[in-house]
Structures are given as structure tokens and as C-alpha cells.
Amino acid sequence: MRHSEFHRSHRIGWLRAAVLGANDGIVSTASLIIGVAAAHATQDTILLTGVAGLVSGAMSMAAGEYVSVSSQADTENADLAREREELATQPEHELDELTGIYIGRGLTPELAKQVAVQLTVHDALAAHARDELGIIEAMNARPVQAALASAGTFALGAALPLLVAFVASSANTVPYVAGMSLAFLALLGGLAAKAGGANIWLGTARVAFWGALAMAATAGVGSLFGVVAA
């Protein structure tokens, strides 16, 4: 009877980009709104700043993720191309290399050689990609997926404090946006920790702490410039 197990490693690529995007969307947009509101800007200016932050931030996240993950993909492809060439020109050396890897992991030399031979016959490149280069399917670089996940979740995260600022009066913008944004961040941290199988309370506290620090810093800067401008 086949034993099936549930693992979360296949989520790493999109989960990282999604959590990063949503977290940045909430923190950066809430911080922008709080900073401008603390400088005694009008409600229209506050909302315009929030919308500008949402659009520019989403595009920046998409571009950044795409470039970053594309660089990772380029490196992986270059390594695979080199490995493919070595398999074609130096098959015995590559077999010995794979055997040595398995010996290093605890197999006897005889068993390691048998495993290396069988995996080479089955799919030599896949065996070397996985065991020599550390490239596995669950963690393959996917630039478009990462860019879309990051941009979409950034926009969603940024829309939350923006909606609060739209509903709240200008006099209550700072406490309302700060309070609701911290609640959103705590929820995000908990959900991300649960999806990744980590400690929920630790994930919640970690995200909320850094979000609070960012909003406090921009509120201080906004207050300072508001006093200077007055």
C-alpha cells in the first residue's frame, strides 16, 4: 500500500512572492498614507498618495520579482547546459561524481554505484540537477508566476489601508489606518505561517512588529515636516 504524505515545499515559489507582495502592499501604502496624513494633508491628497503608491508599488514589485527570478532561472539554465555537455563528453566522470555524492550521504560504495547507474540510465540530467546542483522541480524559478503573484498581492494589500483611508475622516486617518493595517498584517502573518506549516503566533508577531515600526517611522517624519511646513 502506497503511503502518501502531504508536504508544503511545492508552495515555496509562489508563497514567498505572494506574502512579500501583500506585506509590502500593506506596509508601504499604510506608511505613505500615515506619513502624509501626519503632515496635515487634505483628504484628497492622502487618497491620491495612496493610489499612486498602489500603482507604482505593484509595478515595481512585478518588475523586481521578474528580474530577480529571471536571473535565478538564467543561472539554473546555464548550470544545466554545462551539466548536459559534461554528460555527453565525460559520462564516466559524471557517473563517478554521482557515486561519490551518494557515498557522502551514507551509502556503501557498492550500493552508491548501483544507485548512480540506475538513475543515470533513467534520467542522468535530472539526477545531476537534483543531487549535484540542488535544482528540484518544486523550487524551480518561474519569473512570470513570481511577478504576477507579487504584483497582484501587493495591489490587494495596498487596497486595504487605502479603503480605510477613504472611509475614515481626515482627523481619524492615522489611528484608523494604523490600527486596521496592523490587524491586516497580523492576519497575513498568521495565514502565511499556516500555509507554510510554521508557528502561527511567531509569524503573526514578526509581521506585525515590522509593520508597526515602519508606520511609526513615517508618522514621525510626516509630523516633523508638518510642523516645519506650518
C-alpha positions as CSV (number, residue, x, y, z in Angstrom):
1,M,0.0,0.0,0.0
2,R,1.4,3.3,-1.0
3,H,1.9,5.8,1.8
4,S,1.0,9.3,0.8
5,E,2.4,12.3,2.6
6,F,1.4,16.0,2.5
7,H,4.3,18.4,2.0
8,R,4.4,22.2,1.5
9,S,7.7,22.6,-0.3
10,H,5.9,23.0,-3.7
11,R,4.4,26.2,-2.4
12,I,7.7,28.0,-1.7
13,G,8.0,29.9,-5.0
14,W,4.6,31.5,-5.2
15,L,4.1,31.7,-1.4
16,R,7.2,33.7,-0.9
17,A,6.3,36.2,-3.7
18,A,2.6,36.4,-2.5
19,V,3.5,37.0,1.1
20,L,6.2,39.6,0.2
21,G,3.8,41.4,-2.1
22,A,0.9,41.6,0.3
23,N,3.1,42.6,3.2
24,D,4.8,45.3,1.2
25,G,1.5,46.5,-0.1
26,I,0.0,47.0,3.3
27,V,3.1,48.4,5.0
28,S,4.3,50.8,2.2
29,T,0.8,52.1,1.4
30,A,-0.3,52.4,5.0
31,S,3.0,54.1,5.8
32,L,2.6,56.6,2.9
33,I,-0.9,57.4,4.0
34,I,0.0,57.8,7.6
35,G,3.1,60.0,6.8
36,V,1.1,62.3,4.6
37,A,-1.8,62.4,7.0
38,A,0.5,63.2,9.9
39,A,1.8,66.2,7.8
40,H,-1.9,67.5,7.9
41,A,-2.5,66.9,4.2
42,T,-6.0,67.1,2.8
43,Q,-8.2,64.0,2.3
44,D,-7.8,64.3,-1.5
45,T,-4.0,64.4,-1.2
46,I,-4.0,61.5,1.1
47,L,-6.1,59.3,-1.2
48,L,-4.1,60.4,-4.3
49,T,-0.9,59.5,-2.5
50,G,-2.3,56.1,-1.6
51,V,-3.4,55.3,-5.2
52,A,0.0,56.4,-6.6
53,G,1.7,54.2,-4.0
54,L,-0.5,51.2,-5.0
55,V,0.1,51.5,-8.8
56,S,3.8,52.3,-8.6
57,G,4.4,49.7,-5.9
58,A,2.7,46.9,-7.8
59,M,4.6,47.7,-10.9
60,S,7.9,47.9,-9.0
61,M,7.2,44.6,-7.3
62,A,6.4,42.9,-10.6
63,A,9.5,44.2,-12.3
64,G,11.7,43.4,-9.3
65,E,10.4,39.9,-8.9
66,Y,10.7,39.2,-12.6
67,V,14.3,40.4,-12.9
68,S,15.4,38.7,-9.7
69,V,13.8,35.3,-10.5
70,S,14.8,35.5,-14.2
71,S,18.4,35.9,-13.0
72,Q,18.0,32.8,-10.9
73,A,16.4,30.9,-13.9
74,D,19.3,32.0,-16.1
75,T,21.8,30.6,-13.6
76,E,19.9,27.3,-13.4
77,N,19.7,27.0,-17.2
78,A,23.4,27.7,-17.6
79,D,24.3,25.1,-15.0
80,L,22.0,22.6,-16.7
81,A,23.5,23.3,-20.1
82,R,27.0,22.7,-18.7
83,E,25.9,19.5,-17.0
84,R,24.3,18.3,-20.2
85,E,27.6,18.9,-22.1
86,E,29.6,17.1,-19.4
87,L,27.3,14.1,-19.5
88,A,27.8,13.9,-23.3
89,T,31.5,14.2,-23.2
90,Q,32.6,12.7,-19.9
91,P,29.9,10.1,-18.9
92,E,32.2,8.0,-16.8
93,H,33.5,11.0,-14.8
94,E,29.9,12.2,-14.2
95,L,28.9,8.7,-13.0
96,D,31.8,8.7,-10.6
97,E,30.8,12.1,-9.4
98,L,27.2,10.9,-8.7
99,T,28.5,7.8,-7.0
100,G,30.7,10.0,-4.7
101,I,27.7,12.1,-3.8
102,Y,25.7,9.1,-2.7
103,I,28.7,7.7,-0.7
104,G,28.9,11.1,1.0
105,R,25.3,10.7,2.0
106,G,25.9,7.4,3.7
107,L,25.5,4.6,1.1
108,T,28.2,1.9,0.8
109,P,30.4,2.3,-2.3
110,E,28.7,-0.7,-4.0
111,L,25.2,0.5,-3.4
112,A,26.1,4.0,-4.3
113,K,27.4,2.8,-7.6
114,Q,24.3,0.8,-8.3
115,V,22.0,3.7,-7.5
116,A,24.1,6.1,-9.6
117,V,24.0,3.7,-12.6
118,Q,20.2,3.1,-12.4
119,L,19.5,6.9,-12.0
120,T,21.8,7.7,-14.9
121,V,20.0,5.2,-17.1
122,H,16.6,6.5,-16.1
123,D,17.4,10.3,-16.4
124,A,21.0,11.3,-16.0
125,L,20.4,15.1,-16.2
126,A,17.6,15.0,-13.7
127,A,19.8,13.0,-11.3
128,H,22.7,15.5,-11.5
129,A,20.3,18.5,-11.4
130,R,18.7,17.3,-8.2
131,D,21.7,15.7,-6.4
132,E,24.7,17.7,-7.6
133,L,23.2,21.1,-8.4
134,G,20.3,21.1,-5.9
135,I,17.7,22.1,-8.6
136,I,14.4,20.4,-7.9
137,E,11.0,20.9,-9.6
138,A,9.2,22.3,-6.5
139,M,11.7,25.2,-6.3
140,N,12.3,25.9,-10.0
141,A,12.5,29.6,-10.8
142,R,9.3,30.8,-12.5
143,P,9.7,34.5,-13.3
144,V,6.2,35.2,-14.7
145,Q,4.5,33.4,-11.9
146,A,6.5,35.2,-9.2
147,A,5.9,38.6,-10.9
148,L,2.2,38.2,-11.2
149,A,1.8,36.8,-7.7
150,S,3.9,39.6,-6.2
151,A,2.1,42.4,-8.2
152,G,-1.4,41.1,-7.6
153,T,-0.9,40.6,-3.8
154,F,0.8,43.9,-3.5
155,A,-2.2,45.6,-5.1
156,L,-4.6,43.7,-2.9
157,G,-2.6,44.5,0.3
158,A,-2.3,48.2,-0.7
159,A,-6.0,48.4,-1.3
160,L,-6.8,47.6,2.3
161,P,-5.3,50.7,4.0
162,L,-6.4,52.8,1.0
163,L,-10.0,51.7,1.6
164,V,-9.7,52.5,5.3
165,A,-8.4,56.0,4.5
166,F,-11.3,56.5,2.0
167,V,-13.9,55.6,4.7
168,A,-12.2,57.4,7.6
169,S,-12.4,61.2,8.2
170,S,-9.1,63.1,7.8
171,A,-8.9,63.7,11.5
172,N,-9.1,59.9,12.2
173,T,-7.0,58.7,9.3
174,V,-3.8,58.0,11.2
175,P,-5.2,55.9,14.1
176,Y,-7.7,54.1,11.8
177,V,-5.2,53.2,9.1
178,A,-2.6,52.2,11.6
179,G,-4.9,50.0,13.6
180,M,-6.6,48.3,10.7
181,S,-3.3,47.8,8.9
182,L,-1.7,46.1,11.9
183,A,-4.7,43.8,12.1
184,F,-4.4,43.0,8.3
185,L,-0.6,42.4,8.8
186,A,-1.3,40.1,11.8
187,L,-3.8,38.1,9.8
188,L,-1.4,37.9,6.8
189,G,1.4,36.7,9.0
190,G,-0.8,34.0,10.6
191,L,-2.2,32.8,7.2
192,A,1.3,32.7,5.7
193,A,2.6,30.7,8.7
194,K,-0.3,28.3,8.5
195,A,0.2,27.8,4.7
196,G,3.9,27.2,5.2
197,G,3.4,24.9,8.2
198,A,5.3,27.3,10.6
199,N,4.3,28.6,14.0
200,I,1.3,30.9,13.6
201,W,1.9,33.2,16.6
202,L,5.5,33.7,15.6
203,G,4.6,34.6,12.0
204,T,1.9,37.0,13.3
205,A,4.1,38.8,15.7
206,R,7.0,39.1,13.3
207,V,5.0,40.7,10.5
208,A,3.0,43.0,12.9
209,F,6.2,44.2,14.6
210,W,8.0,45.3,11.5
211,G,4.8,46.9,10.1
212,A,4.3,48.9,13.2
213,L,7.9,50.0,13.2
214,A,7.6,51.2,9.5
215,M,4.4,53.1,10.2
216,A,5.7,54.7,13.3
217,A,8.8,55.9,11.4
218,T,6.8,57.5,8.6
219,A,4.3,59.1,11.1
220,G,7.3,60.7,12.8
221,V,8.7,62.0,9.6
222,G,5.3,63.3,8.5
223,S,4.7,65.0,11.8
224,L,8.1,66.7,11.6
225,F,7.6,68.0,8.1
226,G,4.1,69.1,9.0
227,V,5.4,71.2,11.9
228,V,8.2,72.6,9.7
229,A,5.8,73.5,6.9
230,A,3.4,75.2,9.3
